[in-house]
Amino acid sequence: MGLRFPPKVLEHILSFIDSNEDRNSVSLVCKSWFETERKTRKRVFVGNCYAVSPAAVTRRFPEMRSLTLKGKPHFADYNLVPDGWGGYAWPWIEAMAAKSSSLEEIRMKRMVVTDECLEKIAASFKDFKVLVLTSCEGFSTDGIAAIAATCRNLRVLELRECIVEDLGGDWLSYFPESSTSLVSLDFSCLDSEVKISDLERLVSRSPNLKSLKLNPAVTLDGLVSLLRCAPQLTELGTGSFAAQLKPEAFSKLSEAFSNCKQLQSLSGLWDVLPEYLPALYSVCPGLTSLNLSYATVRMPDLVELLRRCSKLQKLWVMDLIEDKGLEAVASYCKELRELRVFPSEPDLDATNIPLTEQGLVFVSKGCRKLESVLYFCVQFTNAALFTIARKRPNLKCFRLCVIEPFAPDYKTNEPLDKGFKAIAEGCRDLRRLSVSGLLSDKAFKYIGKHAKKVRMLSIAFAGDSDLMLHHLLSGCQSLKKLEIRDCPFGDTALLEHAAKLETMRSLWMSSCFVSFGACKLLSQKMPRLNVEVIDEHPPESRPESSPVERIYIYRTVAGPRMDTPEFVWTIHKNPENGVSHLAIK
Amino acid sequence: MEVINGLNLKDTELRLGLPGAQEEQQQEVSCVRSNKRKNNDSKEESAPSPAKTQIVGWPPVRSNRKNNNKNVSYVKVSMDGAPYLRKIDLKMYKNYPELLKALENMFKFTVGEYSEREGYKGSGFVPTYEDKDGDWMLVGDVPWDMFSSSCQKLRIMKGSEVPPAL
């Protein structure tokens, strides 16, 4: 045989490989490479907490220092997953506390995290440094206090859009006077007021603090004094910007901002009054990221701000910016890479918003580096999609939400099939795609054929028949996550392409016409897929051909999960056992 | 392929509503097959259909983005017996009399006399609202500012439907 690397040499080589995709490939080469890789992997990513057991992960990666976990399916963000579905952090924290006590970083998304979990983290990991919770729930400010009080080397504490039981602002005072290691603090999702003097002292004794995101309860006065304590910030999330305008207040604010010479990212700005925006002008030329999506400010004021932001790479804004404002962005913000435009009135009956497809066309034409788009708009046209695809073949993420379900091209009354075909064909590097508007099965034929690198696809109110699912599951080579709601396909395509599902992380289908019988069959055919039927009514109380409300299918090596609530029906792999809740409380 | 195997999908429809909720109240459905437009139904598409139902989780924005528009404060107004809902901007009114007058004009009714003890008497119509906690309250009990910042929805109940507690 050929040469073999001594393990030490292989270890050294692997120390240069950070990407987990590469490490996964390395681990498939042979047993000894698998062994060396697993012993040297420090950052572990688990995209579905039910795909593998905590024990298996802690056993495989003894040197784990950082764990990232994701729980609920993405559509949970839009209330499509009932409360109590699952995604519990506890089994993971428990396993890590026992086996991986040198863990330093935990990042979790859409998981249920309790105060017990947070207390266990604080108590178990001596050198704990980073806690990032995104869209999590189940804990209170008491749990945060435990982290603050105990983790002596805490660098990062970020609560992003979590639902937290807010028992008051005391948690902040639990950071001991000796705590000086903070680099990033984000408590923007909490409601209660914290004591500004405590926060000022914490900020003043944290020389490495680079990112601070306040909650809306922090007033403008508070912001001013905090900025004075931390002029070195690179990322700032303001508190509420809606105090009464006093002349001295304005000039203090302006001055405080102008002293923040390193500010690159600005967010918060809840209820910002337009009169206060000029206070931000001094930082605009240096900004690379600006989140105005909570700022209810009209177009002229937005333009006045944005025309000063020549280095802007990321812009999140509401549709109050209008087409005209986006035309200005296209002309002033030539470095723009990411644009998100949110609806100011997220309602089906919203009308009179002067934001149309034209706004996105302006930006696509003017911003040559644009690669990521999220755009909410009442209606759209194929022509606009052609232009966007032609001008921006470098798009990596294209999420278009036409708010009116089944809305055709409003100029020609045709489906948007050809427009999305242009996007799929033209944007060769597209990784993430969300489609909307009136779409026939043909649209999915094009997407299946051309969207070769798309990993995540979101579909709502589209298609005509099983053909649509057939096209997607027989094409879309790189598909990992597929989420579909309110589409009229049934069982055929799903059962025909069962094998494809094992190549994907997960498939979500709700309000489609997939029957309980098909779910049973799929579950029996595919031992490494968990097929979860989420339905208030027992599936057995209806004919097997009845459609079920929601289905979540995911590949797993952990077998059926044991923590399902009453409304989640998993089908035993052994058909004699029928359907049950495998719930152990 | 429009036909759904002849099944009555209403059997499996998940409803989000109070127990015993009336038919007139908004029902949130997650299936909107009835709204599907065909290519040949061209010209009328721009007119909003009167009995629009809410769709769960649509448009796909996170709940912390909804109702955060403070300068404009549109709330839905339903009136028992009316075929569709209306919307008013609460920020347009400075006090209760202005609001009640606007509602009376919009729905062509008169609200009775308000008293703290007995609520609205005399007309059979009672204005109620849903507050931030999800509770249905009588319009007029709390100071205007408190009302306008916590009111999520308005419902004008017909006298006969009003539970004794209100």
Contacts between the chains, C-beta under 8 A, distances in Angstrom:
chain1	res1	chain2	res2	distance
A	75	B	57	6.9
A	75	B	60	8.0
A	77	B	60	7.3
A	77	B	62	5.3
A	78	B	56	7.9
A	78	B	57	3.4
A	78	B	58	7.3
A	78	B	60	4.7
A	78	B	61	7.5
A	78	B	62	7.3
A	79	B	56	6.2
A	79	B	57	5.0
A	79	B	63	6.9
A	80	B	30	7.6
A	80	B	56	6.7
A	80	B	57	4.7
A	135	B	62	7.9
A	161	B	62	6.7
A	161	B	64	6.2
A	189	B	64	7.7
A	242	B	70	7.7
A	270	B	68	7.6
A	271	B	70	5.1
A	293	B	65	7.3
A	294	B	65	8.0
A	294	B	68	6.0
A	296	B	68	7.6
A	296	B	69	5.2
A	296	B	70	5.7
A	296	B	71	4.8
A	296	B	72	7.4
A	342	B	61	6.4
A	342	B	65	6.1
A	343	B	59	6.2
A	343	B	61	6.5
A	344	B	69	5.3
A	344	B	72	7.8
A	345	B	69	6.5
A	345	B	72	7.9
A	345	B	74	6.7
A	346	B	59	5.4
A	346	B	61	4.6
A	346	B	65	6.5
A	346	B	66	5.2
A	348	B	52	5.9
A	348	B	54	7.2
A	348	B	55	6.8
A	348	B	58	7.4
A	348	B	59	7.7
A	349	B	48	6.3
A	349	B	52	6.1
A	349	B	87	7.0
A	351	B	48	7.4
A	376	B	59	6.2
A	376	B	61	7.5
A	401	B	59	5.7
A	401	B	60	6.3
A	403	B	59	4.8
A	405	B	32	5.9
A	405	B	35	6.1
A	405	B	55	7.2
A	405	B	58	7.1
A	406	B	35	6.4
A	406	B	36	5.3
A	406	B	37	4.9
A	407	B	37	7.8
A	407	B	45	7.9
A	408	B	37	6.9
A	408	B	39	7.0
A	408	B	45	7.5
A	410	B	45	7.9
A	410	B	46	7.8
A	413	B	39	6.4
A	413	B	42	5.1
A	413	B	45	7.6
A	414	B	39	7.0
A	415	B	39	7.4
A	438	B	37	6.8
A	458	B	60	8.0
A	460	B	58	7.0
A	460	B	60	7.6
A	461	B	32	6.9
A	461	B	36	7.9
A	464	B	1	5.6
A	465	B	1	4.3
A	485	B	30	7.3
A	485	B	57	7.6
A	486	B	30	6.9
A	486	B	31	6.2
A	486	B	32	6.4
A	486	B	33	7.8
A	488	B	1	6.2
A	488	B	2	7.7
A	488	B	4	7.7
A	488	B	33	7.3
A	510	B	30	6.6
A	511	B	30	4.7
A	511	B	31	4.7
A	513	B	4	6.3
A	513	B	5	7.5
A	535	B	12	7.5
A	536	B	14	6.0
A	537	B	12	6.8
A	542	B	11	7.3
A	542	B	12	7.1
A	545	B	5	6.7
A	545	B	7	7.9
A	546	B	7	6.5
A	546	B	11	7.9
A	546	B	12	6.4
A	547	B	4	7.8
A	547	B	7	7.2
A	547	B	9	7.2
A	547	B	12	6.5
A	548	B	12	7.4
A	549	B	12	6.1
A	549	B	14	5.8
A	549	B	30	7.6
